[in-house]
């Protein structure tokens, strides 16, 4: 009889307290929102690397600046976007940072919490502006000073899309804020 009471009590506890709550380790955002943001984060790191290479010292006359700028754009937009240039290597996975972010945004049912959606939207705005400056850099062509200026601005906007840690602002935090907001959310699939 004592064993039956213990079994009944443990059954009642497991129905009252979900298995997730019994775990000592907090559950990461299950499903695609957090994973999509992490993929966007990884790809954005690649784009930032190529934007930095574009303005780094290099051998003139080799098309270095243009190629690195276009590589950064390719990683951000993905191979299905009209701004993708298939004649320039794509060091990313081909999906595109912007597409990952839009999919993460869409995966959040009702955009809750709102600040996480605001952070994703801020990242997307920074990325759109970075692409515009990157394209302007490519259009400047032989005007090296103007071209590099546009690429520097594009790189700064890519960094802004990444965001800063430990801020309470979804605009300043951008993608980093959104990732932090989805780390422990089990309702974002």
N, C-alpha and C positions, 0 to 999 in steps of 0.2 A: 504494500500500500504506500509506503514512504517513497519508493521508487516511482510509482505512478504519479504522486504529487510533484516530485522533482521534474519528471518528464513533462507533465502538464504545465508547470510553471515556466520551464524553459521554452516550451512551444509558445506560450503566451508572450514571453519577452521577445521572442524572435518575430512575432507578428506585430508587436507594438513598436519595436525598434528595428528598422530595416537593417539588412546586412551591411549596407554602406556605413551606417552610423556606428556599427560595432567595430569597424576598421579603424585602427589608430592613425592610418595615413589618409589624408584628405584625398578625395577623388578628383582627378584632373577633369577638366571639361571633356566630357565624353563626346564622341562623334566628331563631326567635321569642323565645327566652328574653331575650336582651339587648334586642331591639326591644320586647317587651312591657313590660319594666321601664322602658325609656325613655318609652313611652307613659304608663305609670302615673306616672312622675316628672313628666311634663308636666301631666297632669291633676291631680295632687296640688298642683302649684304654683297652679293655678286655684282649687282648693278652699281652699287657705291664704289666697289673696287675698280670697275672699269671707268667710272666717271673720274676717279682720282688719277688713274693711269693717263687719261686724256689730257690732263693739265700738268702731269709730271714732266720733268726734263726728258727729252727724247731727241732722237736724230731727226733733224728737219728734212722735209721733202719726201718722206716715206708714206705720207697719208696716215701716220700714226694717230694724230689727234682725231681725225674724222672717223677712223675705224673704231677707236675706243669709245667715242661718243655714241656711235651707232650701236655698238655692242651693249652699252648701258641701256639705250632705248629698247633694243630687242628684248632684253631680260625683263624690263618693266612691262612692255605691252604684250608680249607673247606672239607666237607665230601666226595666230589667226587674225591679228589686228592689222589694219591697213598701214600703220606706221612701222611695221616690222619690215626690215630689209633683208631678204633672203640671200643677197649677195655678200653679206657680212656675217661672219661666224656668230652664232648665238651660244654664249657660254652658259646660259641658263637651261632650264628643263623644257622650255618651249611653251609652257602654260601661261606665264606672265604674272607678275606681282599684282597688277590691277585686277586680273581675272580671279586670282585667289582671294583678294580682298572683297571683291563684289560677291563671290560665292559665300564667303564667311558672313558678310552682311545679310545676304538673302537667307542663310541658314538660321539666323537668329529670329525666331518666331516673335513677331511683334516688337522687335528691337528692344528687348529688355535684357540688361539694364540700358537705359537710354544713353548714358555716358559712353558705354562701349561702342554703340552704333555711331555716336558722335566722333569718337576717336578713329573709327574706320573711315568715316566720311572725311575727316581731316586728312588722313593719309592719302585717300584718293585725290583730294584737291591738290595736295602738294605734288603728287605724282603727275597729275595732268599738267601742272605748271612746269614741272621739271622736263616733261616731254616737249612742251612748247619751246623752252629755252634750249634744249638739246637740238631740236630741229632748226631753230634760228642759228645756232652755232654751225650746223652743217651748211646752211644757206650762205653764211658769211664767206665760206670758201677760203680764198687767198688772203683775206684780211685777218691775219693771225690774232692780233690783239683783240679784235671784236669777237672773233670766234671763240677764243679761250675764255673771254669774259662770260659769254653765254653758257659755256660748259661749266665754269665755276659756279654760276648761279644754279644751273641744273643740279650739280652735285650737292650744293647746300640745300636745295629743296628735297633731294633724295634723303639727306640726313634728317630733315624736318619730318619727312614721312615716317622715318624710323621712330622718331620721338625720343624723349628723355625719360629716364627712370624716376620713380618716386615722386612724380608730380601729381597733383590732384586735378589737373586740367586735361581733358581729353584732346584739346587742340595742341597743347605743348607735348603731351605724352604720346599722341598719335598711335602708331601701331604698337609700341611698347605698352601703352596704357591699355589698349584693347586686349593684348595677350594676357596681361596681368588680370584683367577683368574676367577672362574666360578660363583661367587655370583651374578653378575649383567649382565650376558650374556644371552640374550634371544635366541641366535641362536644355543645354545648347547642343543640338545634334546636327 
